[in-house]
Amino acid sequence: MIHHSVQQIIKYSTFHAASIGYSNVHFSYPTRNDVEVLKGVDFDIKPGQKVALVGQSGAGKSTIIQLLMRFYDPISGKIIIGGNAISDINLNLFKKSYWDSPPGSDSLRGYN
């Protein structure tokens, strides 16, 4: 059984109502270090705000989501969720908060 601290449990319960921010995020895929996919990305999303990622193929839309889901870590810059750097949040607990979302929840919903 995995034990979590009270602080981690509080963070878990607030993921779904937290702001999300990208601050000067840079990223290259490990297999293509020479190609910078994200170059200083900055944006803030408030709780409840609906956002669309729109752009040409290869513009970094999927990469932004992959970084949010912690499939990769940025080369530099920070991703902030609810005032906490994503790199400081327990990875297993973080992923559980999204993958265990009830059907119909707004967590990373792609459409309405």
C-alpha positions as a printed Julia matrix, in Angstrom:
112×3 Matrix{Float64}:
   0.0    0.0     0.0
   1.29   3.48   -0.9
   1.15   6.04    1.91
   0.84   9.73    1.09
   1.47  12.73    3.29
  -1.43  14.99    4.26
   0.1   17.72    2.11
   0.09  15.39   -0.92
  -3.54  14.43   -0.3
  -4.49  18.13   -0.17
  -2.64  18.72   -3.45
  -4.41  15.7    -4.98
  -7.81  17.06   -4.07
  -7.06  20.47   -5.59
  -5.6   19.38   -8.97
  -9.01  19.57  -10.61
  -9.64  23.14   -9.4
  -6.13  24.52   -9.83
  -4.62  27.1   -12.11
  -2.08  25.91  -14.68
   0.84  28.05  -15.81
   3.75  27.63  -18.19
   6.61  30.02  -17.54
   9.37  30.32  -20.16
   9.15  26.6   -20.98
  11.69  25.21  -23.43
  11.65  21.62  -24.67
  13.33  19.28  -27.14
  12.49  15.6   -27.48
  15.29  13.31  -26.24
  15.65  11.75  -29.69
  15.96  15.2   -31.35
  17.99  17.39  -28.99
  18.9   19.65  -31.92
  15.26  20.66  -32.55
  13.7   22.91  -29.91
   9.95  22.22  -30.06
   8.91  24.77  -27.39
  10.8   28.05  -27.19
   9.89  30.11  -24.14
   6.19  29.21  -23.89
   4.26  31.38  -21.4
   0.58  31.19  -20.5
  -1.75  30.97  -17.5
  -5.06  29.12  -17.29
  -7.42  29.95  -14.44
  -9.58  27.27  -12.79
 -12.7   26.67  -14.89
 -11.3   28.52  -17.9
 -11.65  26.68  -21.21
  -8.63  26.79  -23.49
  -7.98  25.57  -27.03
  -4.51  24.83  -28.35
  -4.52  25.76  -32.01
  -1.68  25.79  -34.51
   0.02  24.16  -37.44
   1.27  20.61  -37.37
   4.5   20.53  -35.38
   3.72  23.74  -33.47
   3.91  22.01  -30.07
   0.25  21.5   -29.13
   0.65  17.83  -28.22
   3.99  18.54  -26.58
   2.35  21.05  -24.21
  -0.08  18.33  -23.07
   2.65  15.68  -22.84
   4.65  17.97  -20.54
   1.56  18.64  -18.44
   0.99  14.89  -18.08
   4.67  14.49  -17.1
   5.56  12.17  -19.96
   8.6   14.45  -20.28
  10.17  17.27  -18.27
  10.98  20.67  -19.79
  14.6   21.51  -20.53
  14.08  24.83  -18.77
  11.28  26.97  -17.43
   8.5   25.89  -15.09
   5.07  24.35  -15.26
   3.01  25.41  -12.25
  -0.19  23.74  -11.05
  -2.06  25.35   -8.18
   1.01  27.37   -7.22
   3.27  24.29   -7.1
   6.02  23.49   -9.59
   4.94  20.32  -11.37
   8.4   18.86  -10.75
   7.78  19.1    -6.97
   4.52  17.13   -7.08
   4.58  13.37   -6.42
   4.37  11.87   -9.92
   2.23   8.83   -9.01
  -0.22  10.94   -7.04
  -0.36  13.54   -9.81
  -1.13  11.0   -12.54
  -3.69   9.26  -10.34
  -5.57  12.56   -9.96
  -6.2   12.66  -13.72
  -6.45   9.01  -14.7
  -8.93   8.34  -11.88
 -11.2   11.21  -12.92
 -14.87  10.25  -13.01
 -16.53  10.03  -16.44
 -17.81  13.41  -17.57
 -15.33  15.4   -15.49
 -13.67  18.42  -17.03
 -10.12  17.17  -16.43
  -8.26  17.72  -19.69
 -11.5   17.36  -21.63
 -10.91  17.87  -25.34
 -14.4   19.04  -26.24
 -17.81  19.94  -24.83
